[in-house]
Amino acid sequence: MMTKTRSVVLLGALLFGCSQAGIRPTDPTGTGGTSGAGNSGGGTTGSGGTNSGSAGTGLGFDASFDLGGGDTRVDGICSADKTAAQPVPLDLYVLMDASLSMNEATSTGTKWGDVRTAMKMFFESQSSAGLGVGLKFFPGVQSTANATCSSDGPDTAACGAYGPCDRRKTCVGSAQSTTAVSPLCVSATTCTGTSPTCSLIKDCTGGNYCAAGPTAPATACTGCNDFPGYCHLRDRCDAAYYAMPDVAIGLLDGTTGGQAAMLKTSLDGKSPAGYTPTGPALAGALMFARQRIASMPTHRVAVVLVTDGLPGGFIPGFPPAECAPSDIAGISALASGAMGAGGAPPVPTFVIGVFAPGVAAQTAQTNLDMLAKAGQNSTTATAVIIDTGQNVANALQNALKAVQSKAIACEYKLPTGGVDFKQVNVSFTNASGSTTIGHATIDGTDGAGCDARGGWYYDKDPATGTPTKITACPASCSMFQTDLNGTVDVVLGCPTIDVD
C-alpha cells in the first residue's frame, strides 16, 4: 500500500528460545560484528572481524540477550525467527478545495481539471491499494441562495435567509474616482483621508476596475458595470457539516472500481463555487477523524488539505465572522490542538497548495508552512506548494504519494499474541547504518514520555492492558519521515532498551 516500502521485521515473534541458527543484532553502542567466535559488551565480533563500537560502553548486557534457559548476557545469541508485520491501517480524509478560483487556468487546463485528474490517478493506483480514503469538498454552498446578488442590505430575492448581500467596495474621496481599487472596505469607518467614502467597485472588463465617490462627475467610470455581490451566508461555515463526508471512507483496491469509482463519480459531479472557509472545514474534518478513531481504534487517521487559496470570503480582508477561525494562526491552533496533532492519539494534517507562480506561490508557502508545522507537530514539516506553471496533475499525485508514506511512517502493528512487552526493541536502518530507538518508558496514547531525544511508546501501558501497536515519538518520527528509504525493525525477544 506504500509507494516506498517501509519494511517492518518482527524477530522471534513466536519463539523466544536460543537457536543454533540465531542472529546477532548490532548493539546500539557498536557496529560491525557477525556470527562466529568472540563477543563484546559493545557489539559482537566474528572470527577475524572487528568491532567499531566501544566495548562494554553503557549497557551492561548484550542487546541480543534472549530467554533461553542457558543464555547469558554476553553470549550474543538471539532467535532468528521472523514474522512480517504491517503498518497500522491508514485512513485519509481528503478535504478538497472546490472554491470558484479552482476554475483558474494552468499550463495544462484548469486547476480543477488538473487536481481532479491527479486525484483519480492516485485513487486508482496499485500503490494505493489497502488505503482507506474519504472525501469532503469545501465550501458547501446553500442551494437556495443565488450565486450573485445586486443590492445593499438583505436582498431577500437573491439571498433568501442567507443575506445580506456583501458587495466589494473601496475607499475613494466623495468627489473623486479611482482605478486603484485596493484595499477594500466595508464602511467609511475603515477608510482614511479627505472626505472618505466606501464606494462600490465597478467592473470595466479585461481585469480593469473603477470606483467613484457619490459626488464624482457622472462621466466617472463610464462603460463600467456594478461588480456583483455575494450572499453573506451562502458558504457554509458550520463545522458539523464538514464532519459529514461526501464520500465515506472505504478501502481502495488498486483498480478503477469499488471505492475509486465512487470517489471518481463524486469528483466528476462537482463544480467549483464559493470561497474558502478553511477554518470551519478543517474543524469539521478533525471532528470526523476523531469519530473515525473512536469507531476504528486500530486505525491511524490523517487529514489531507488540498487548497488553492488562503482562508477568506468574498471580501478579501473581511472574512465573515461566522467562518472563524479565518486566519492562519487560528487555523494552525486548530491543527495542533487536542482535536489534531496534539490529541491522543494525534491526527496529523498534511497541506498541499496549488497556486500561480511568483508572489502568490511564495506567500502561500510561508502561510501554509505554518499550518503544516502545526498539523504535523514538527518544526521541519512544510506544505507542498504546486505552481500552476508545472504539470499540476503529476505534481499533485506525487505529493499525495509522499503524504501516504509519511502518514504511516511512525505507527506499526504488534502481533496479537506471544509478545513479552519487556522484550521489544526498535531499530532504524538507512544508508548510514542501524540505530536503536529507545523506549520512552511512559506508555499510553499521548507519548507523554517523549522529549527531544526521540524514542517510541506503546498505545497501552503493558501493566494495565495489551498494546497493539508502537508509535514513534515526534523527534524519531521526523527522522523516519525524512528518509523514506530507511527501514524500521521491531525486534522481539531481547531486553527492551529505554531512552533513559
C-alpha positions in Angstrom: 0.0 0.0 0.0 3.1 2.3 0.1 4.9 3.7 -2.8 8.2 3.4 -0.9 8.1 0.3 1.2 8.7 0.8 4.9 9.7 -2.7 6.0 9.0 -3.8 9.5 10.5 -7.1 10.6 9.5 -8.8 13.9 12.3 -11.1 15.2 11.3 -14.1 17.2 7.6 -13.2 17.3 6.6 -16.7 18.1 9.7 -18.4 19.5 11.9 -16.9 22.1 14.4 -19.7 22.9 18.0 -19.9 21.9 18.8 -21.3 18.5 21.8 -22.6 16.8 20.6 -20.6 13.8 20.4 -17.4 15.9 21.3 -13.9 14.8 23.5 -11.4 16.5 21.8 -7.9 16.3 24.0 -4.9 16.2 24.4 -3.4 19.7 23.5 0.3 19.8 26.9 1.1 21.1 28.8 -0.5 18.2 28.6 -1.6 14.6 30.3 -4.5 12.8 30.0 -8.0 14.2 28.6 -11.1 12.6 28.1 -14.6 13.8 31.2 -16.5 14.8 33.7 -16.6 17.7 34.2 -13.8 20.1 31.9 -11.3 21.8 31.9 -7.9 23.4 29.6 -5.7 25.5 29.8 -3.1 22.8 28.7 -5.5 20.0 29.6 -8.9 18.8 32.6 -9.7 16.6 33.0 -12.5 14.2 36.1 -14.6 13.6 38.7 -12.2 12.2 36.2 -9.3 12.4 36.4 -6.0 14.2 34.0 -4.1 16.4 33.7 -0.4 15.6 31.7 0.3 18.8 33.2 1.0 22.2 33.4 -2.3 24.0 31.4 -2.5 27.2 30.0 1.0 26.9 26.9 1.9 28.9 24.7 -1.2 28.6 26.0 -3.9 30.9 24.4 -6.6 28.7 24.4 -7.5 25.1 21.3 -6.4 23.1 20.9 -10.0 21.8 20.2 -11.5 25.2 17.3 -14.0 24.8 15.0 -16.0 27.0 16.7 -19.4 26.7 17.4 -21.2 29.9 21.2 -21.4 29.2 21.6 -17.9 27.9 23.9 -15.3 29.3 24.0 -11.6 28.8 27.2 -11.8 26.8 26.7 -14.8 24.6 25.5 -12.8 21.6 22.8 -15.3 20.7 19.2 -14.3 19.8 16.4 -16.1 17.9 16.3 -15.7 14.2 12.6 -16.4 13.7 10.9 -13.6 11.7 7.4 -12.6 11.1 6.5 -9.7 8.7 4.3 -7.0 10.2 2.2 -4.4 8.6 2.0 -0.6 9.3 -1.2 0.4 11.2 -4.1 0.7 8.7 -4.3 4.3 7.4 -7.4 6.3 6.6 -7.1 9.6 4.8 -9.9 12.2 5.0 -9.3 14.4 1.9 -10.5 17.9 2.4 -10.6 19.3 -1.1 -11.0 23.0 -2.0 -13.7 23.4 -4.6 -13.9 27.2 -4.5 -14.6 29.3 -7.6 -10.9 30.1 -8.0 -10.2 26.4 -8.9 -11.5 27.4 -12.4 -8.4 29.4 -13.0 -6.1 28.4 -15.9 -3.0 26.2 -15.6 -0.4 25.2 -18.2 -2.5 22.1 -18.9 -6.1 23.3 -18.4 -7.6 24.5 -15.2 -6.7 24.0 -11.6 -9.9 22.0 -11.1 -9.3 19.7 -14.1 -5.7 19.0 -13.1 -6.5 18.4 -9.5 -9.4 16.1 -10.4 -7.1 14.1 -12.8 -4.4 13.7 -10.1 -6.9 12.6 -7.6 -8.3 9.9 -9.9 -4.9 8.6 -10.8 -4.0 8.3 -7.1 -7.2 6.6 -6.1 -6.8 4.0 -9.0 -3.1 3.4 -8.5 -2.0 -0.1 -7.4 0.3 1.6 -4.8 -2.8 3.0 -3.1 -4.4 -0.5 -2.6 -5.2 -1.0 1.1 -5.5 2.7 1.8 -8.8 4.0 3.3 -9.9 7.2 1.7 -12.9 9.5 2.2 -13.7 12.8 0.5 -15.2 16.2 1.5 -15.4 19.3 -0.6 -15.4 22.8 0.7 -17.1 25.2 0.7 -20.5 23.7 0.9 -23.0 26.2 -0.5 -26.6 26.9 0.4 -28.6 25.8 -2.7 -31.4 28.3 -2.1 -29.0 31.3 -2.2 -28.1 32.7 -5.6 -24.5 32.9 -6.8 -24.8 36.7 -7.0 -26.8 39.5 -5.6 -27.1 43.1 -6.6 -28.3 45.5 -3.8 -27.1 46.6 -0.4 -29.0 45.2 2.5 -30.9 41.9 2.9 -31.7 41.3 -0.9 -34.1 38.5 0.1 -34.9 37.9 -3.6 -31.4 36.7 -4.3 -30.2 35.5 -0.9 -33.3 34.4 1.0 -32.3 33.7 4.6 -28.6 33.8 3.7 -28.1 37.5 3.3 -27.3 40.3 3.5 -25.7 40.9 0.1 -22.0 41.6 0.5 -20.5 43.9 -2.1 -16.9 44.7 -2.9 -16.1 48.4 -2.2 -13.0 50.6 -1.9 -12.1 53.9 -0.3 -12.3 57.0 -2.5 -12.9 60.7 -2.0 -16.5 61.8 -2.2 -15.9 63.8 -5.4 -13.2 61.5 -6.9 -12.9 58.3 -8.8 -10.1 55.7 -8.9 -9.0 52.7 -10.8 -6.8 51.6 -7.9 -9.4 49.6 -6.0 -7.3 48.2 -3.2 -7.6 47.9 -0.3 -11.2 47.0 0.1 -13.5 48.4 2.7 -16.9 47.6 4.3 -17.8 51.0 5.5 -16.4 54.6 5.6 -15.1 54.0 9.1 -12.5 51.7 7.7 -11.2 54.4 5.3 -8.8 57.4 6.0 -8.1 60.6 4.1 -10.0 63.6 2.9 -13.8 63.1 2.6 -13.5 59.3 2.5 -16.3 57.2 1.3 -16.6 53.4 0.9 -17.9 53.2 -2.6 -18.9 50.3 -4.9 -16.4 48.8 -7.3 -17.4 48.6 -10.9 -16.1 46.0 -13.4 -14.7 47.6 -16.5 -13.8 44.2 -18.2 -10.4 42.9 -19.1 -9.3 43.0 -15.4 -9.9 46.7 -15.1 -12.0 48.2 -12.3 -13.2 51.7 -11.2 -14.9 53.2 -8.2 -16.4 56.7 -7.9 -17.5 58.7 -4.8 -21.1 59.9 -4.5 -20.4 63.4 -5.8 -17.9 62.4 -8.5 -18.7 63.5 -12.1 -21.3 61.5 -13.9 -18.7 60.5 -16.5 -16.6 58.8 -14.0 -16.3 55.0 -14.6 -18.1 55.3 -17.9 -18.7 51.9 -19.6 -18.3 50.0 -16.3 -20.9 47.9 -14.6 -21.5 47.2 -10.9 -19.4 44.3 -9.6 -21.8 41.6 -8.5 -22.3 40.9 -4.8 -22.4 37.6 -2.9 -24.8 36.4 -0.3 -23.1 36.6 3.1 -24.0 33.2 4.4 -24.1 31.3 1.1 -20.9 29.4 2.0 -21.5 27.0 4.9 -19.4 27.7 8.0 -20.8 25.1 10.4 -18.0 22.7 11.3 -20.5 19.8 11.8 -21.3 19.9 8.1 -17.7 19.3 7.2 -17.6 16.3 9.6 -20.0 14.5 7.2 -18.0 13.1 4.2 -19.3 13.5 0.7 -17.8 10.0 0.1 -17.5 7.8 3.2 -14.1 6.2 3.9 -13.7 3.0 2.0 -10.8 0.8 1.1 -9.0 1.3 -2.2 -8.2 -1.9 -4.1 -5.8 -0.6 -6.8 -8.4 -0.8 -9.5 -10.8 1.6 -11.2 -13.8 0.0 -9.5 -15.1 -0.1 -5.9 -14.1 2.9 -3.7 -12.1 4.5 -6.5 -15.2 4.5 -8.8 -17.3 6.2 -6.0 -14.7 8.9 -5.5 -14.4 9.4 -9.3 -18.2 9.9 -9.6 -18.2 12.4 -6.8 -15.3 14.4 -8.4 -16.9 14.4 -11.8 -20.2 15.6 -10.3 -18.7 18.6 -8.5 -18.3 22.1 -10.0 -16.3 24.8 -8.2 -18.3 27.5 -6.4 -17.9 29.8 -3.5 -14.9 30.9 -1.4 -12.5 29.5 1.2 -13.9 28.9 4.7 -10.8 26.8 5.6 -11.2 27.2 9.4 -14.7 25.6 9.8 -13.8 23.0 7.1 -10.7 21.8 9.0 -12.5 21.9 12.3 -15.1 19.6 10.8 -12.5 17.3 9.2 -10.8 16.9 12.6 -14.2 16.1 14.2 -14.7 13.4 11.6 -11.2 12.0 12.3 -11.9 11.7 16.0 -15.2 9.9 15.3 -13.4 7.6 13.0 -10.7 6.8 15.5 -13.4 6.1 18.2 -15.1 3.6 15.9 -11.8 2.1 14.4 -9.3 2.4 17.2 -6.7 0.3 15.5 -6.5 2.7 12.5 -4.4 5.8 12.0 -6.4 8.7 10.6 -5.0 11.8 8.9 -6.4 14.9 7.2 -5.1 15.9 3.7 -6.0 19.6 2.9 -5.8 20.4 -0.8 -6.4 24.1 -1.4 -5.7 26.8 -4.0 -6.3 29.8 -1.7 -5.6 31.2 1.7 -8.6 31.4 4.1 -11.1 34.1 3.3 -14.5 35.1 2.0 -16.0 37.2 -0.8 -14.4 40.4 0.5 -10.7 39.8 1.0 -9.5 41.0 4.4 -13.0 40.9 5.8 -14.0 37.3 6.3 -17.5 36.5 7.7 -17.4 36.4 11.5 -19.4 33.1 11.2 -16.4 31.5 9.5 -14.0 31.8 12.4 -11.2 31.0 12.7 -10.3 32.7 9.4 -6.6 33.5 9.9 -3.6 31.1 9.5 -2.7 31.4 13.2 -6.1 30.5 14.4 -6.4 27.6 11.9 -2.9 26.4 12.9 -4.1 26.3 16.5 -6.9 24.0 15.5 -4.5 21.7 13.7 -2.1 21.5 16.6 -4.7 21.3 19.3 -6.4 18.4 21.1 -8.6 17.6 18.1 -5.5 17.5 15.8 -1.8 16.7 16.2 -1.8 17.5 19.9 -4.5 14.9 20.7 -4.3 11.4 21.9 -3.7 9.7 19.5 -2.6 12.6 17.2 -4.4 13.4 14.0 -1.9 14.9 11.6 -2.9 17.4 8.9 -1.0 17.4 5.6 -1.2 20.5 3.4 -1.0 20.7 -0.4 -1.4 24.1 -2.2 -2.0 24.9 -5.8 -1.1 28.5 -6.7 0.0 30.7 -9.6 3.8 31.0 -9.8 5.6 34.0 -8.3 4.4 36.1 -5.4 1.2 34.1 -4.9 3.1 30.8 -4.5 5.7 32.4 -2.2 3.1 33.9 0.0 1.2 30.7 0.1 4.4 28.7 1.1 5.0 31.0 4.1 1.5 30.8 5.4 0.7 27.1 4.6 4.0 26.0 6.1 2.8 27.4 9.4 -0.3 25.3 9.1 1.7 22.2 8.1 4.1 22.5 11.0 1.2 22.8 13.4 -0.7 19.9 11.8 2.3 17.6 11.9 3.7 18.7 15.3 7.0 19.2 13.6 9.3 22.2 13.2 10.6 20.8 9.9 7.3 20.0 8.2 6.4 22.0 5.1 3.4 22.4 2.9 3.7 21.1 -0.7 3.1 24.1 -3.0 2.5 23.3 -6.6 2.6 26.2 -9.0 0.3 26.3 -12.0 3.2 26.5 -14.4 4.0 22.9 -13.6 2.2 19.8 -14.7 -0.2 20.1 -11.7 -1.7 16.6 -12.1 1.7 14.9 -11.9 3.0 17.1 -9.1 -0.2 16.6 -7.0 -0.1 12.8 -7.5 3.5 12.7 -6.3 2.6 14.9 -3.3 -0.3 12.5 -2.3 2.1 9.6 -2.5 4.5 11.3 -0.2 1.7 12.0 2.3 0.7 8.4 2.2 4.3 7.3 3.1 4.8 9.9 5.7 1.4 9.3 7.4 2.3 5.6 8.0 6.0 6.1 8.9 5.5 6.3 12.6 3.0 3.7 13.7 3.3 -0.1 13.5 1.3 -3.1 14.5 2.4 -5.7 17.1 1.4 -9.4 16.9 -1.8 -10.3 18.7 -0.1 -12.8 20.9 3.1 -14.3 22.2 4.9 -11.0 22.9 6.8 -10.2 26.1 6.5 -6.4 26.3 9.7 -6.3 28.3 11.5 -7.8 25.3 10.8 -5.4 22.5 13.2 -3.0 20.7 13.0 -0.8 17.7 15.8 0.0 15.2 16.0 2.3 12.2 18.4 1.4 9.3 19.4 3.7 6.4 22.5 4.1 4.3 24.5 5.3 7.3 23.8 2.2 9.3 21.5 0.9 12.0 20.3 3.0 15.1 18.4 1.6 18.1 15.5 3.8 19.0 15.0 3.7 22.8 11.7 3.1 24.6 10.3 6.4 26.0 9.2 4.5 29.2 5.8 6.1 29.7 3.2 4.3 27.7 -0.4 5.3 26.9 -1.8 7.1 23.9 -0.2 10.6 24.0 3.5 10.0 24.2 3.9 11.8 27.5 7.4 10.2 27.9 8.7 11.7 24.7 11.2 14.5 24.5 13.9 15.9 22.1 15.8 12.6 22.3 13.0 10.8 20.5 12.0 7.2 21.2 8.8 5.1 20.9 5.9 4.1 23.1 3.1 1.6 23.2 -0.6 2.6 22.7 -1.4 1.0 26.1 0.6 0.5 29.2 1.5 -3.2 29.3 0.9 -3.1 33.1 -2.8 -2.4 32.6 -3.6 -3.6 29.1 -2.3 -5.3 26.0 -0.5 -3.0 23.5 -1.4 -3.5 19.8 1.0 -1.0 18.2 4.1 1.1 18.7 4.3 4.8 17.9 7.5 6.8 17.3 8.0 10.0 19.3 7.9 13.2 17.2 11.7 13.5 17.1 12.2 9.9 15.9 9.1 10.2 13.6 10.7 13.2 11.9 13.8 11.1 11.2 11.7 8.3 9.7 9.8 10.7 7.5 12.9 12.5 6.3 14.4 9.2 5.0 11.6 7.2 3.4 14.1 4.7 2.0 15.1 3.7 5.6 13.6 0.7 7.3 12.1 0.3 10.7 12.6 -3.0 12.5 10.7 -4.1 15.6 12.9 -6.7 17.4 11.3 -9.1 19.8 13.0 -11.4 22.2 15.7 -9.1 23.5 15.5 -6.9 26.7 14.0 -3.5 26.0 16.4 -0.6 25.8 15.0 2.6 27.3 15.8 6.1 26.3 16.9 6.9 29.8 
